[in-house]
Amino acid sequence: MEYRITPGRLEIGKFSLYYERVGAGAPIVFLHGLGGNHLSWWQQVPYFMRSFECITVDQRGFGLSPDPDGLFNRAHANDLGALLDHLKIDKAVLIGQSMGGWTIVGYALERPERVAAMVMADTPGGIFTPEMKFERSRAPMPVDATPAIGSLPTYAADYFSRRPEMAFLYEEIRIHGARPPADAGMRLIGLRYDLAAVKRRLTMPILCMVGEEDTLIPPEIVTALAATLPTSRLRTVPGSGHSIYFENPAVFNQLVRDFIVETGYAK
């Protein structure tokens, strides 16, 4: 079978959303985190495209999707909905890494019938409970384009010393193209979804994943999240920090595939 990457753009007012499609089968949509863009999923797409249609996106303010209106995360969920409408996708599995968790939760709260399942990786996704010790005053992750390699809490503390070439690639992907606003971290923490609505509407299968060494979204936060969601399951990955998908792709991919198969979405 031939695999062809099909790039595209969706015009939403003055904003132009960049996306790519590859593969065939039931659709999976990948939503990157604050330190990424559509290229972040280079270790996932070749794996999943053999059985699924993979859709990757540069969310508003990242990569090839500059944000002329400055809406940032206030528009991410709506952008996702517009893209699914544009692509005529009735139902999909949504995978959200860190910031991407806010995107998929925001969309799923509005259109739960169109979400077959969700993977929430290293993220509370805007769902905060009293048990989560995650304060608004917490210093946001810096978005400076040139911090020292390995200085950001986006992977395990020793990842740069163990895999310098991979840490370098992570940083190269992170600074590619458009940049988020300087207060992006605080904007994310400030967007909190109603717990009653979450419990009432998010009844699709949900996989919550967290790296055992994640210092940005510690495991106890994701554990509390999984306990809050009515149909969730929790997986903690040893030897990984905030970016399981990048640091330990073989484990990430297998966990996600097993989860999707268990839901009956696709074999």
Secondary structure as UniProt FT lines:
FT   STRAND          6..12
FT   TURN            13..14
FT   STRAND          15..23
FT   STRAND          27..31
FT   TURN            34..35
FT   HELIX           38..41
FT   TURN            42..44
FT   HELIX           45..48
FT   TURN            49..51
FT   STRAND          53..58
FT   TURN            60..61
FT   STRAND          62..63
FT   TURN            68..69
FT   HELIX           73..86
FT   TURN            87..88
FT   STRAND          92..97
FT   HELIX           99..110
FT   HELIX           112..114
FT   STRAND          115..121
FT   TURN            125..126
FT   TURN            130..131
FT   TURN            136..137
FT   TURN            149..150
FT   TURN            153..154
FT   TURN            157..158
FT   HELIX           159..162
FT   HELIX           164..174
FT   STRAND          177..178
FT   TURN            182..183
FT   HELIX           184..190
FT   HELIX           195..201
FT   STRAND          206..211
FT   TURN            212..213
FT   HELIX           219..228
FT   TURN            230..231
FT   STRAND          232..237
FT   TURN            238..239
FT   HELIX           244..247
FT   HELIX           249..263
//
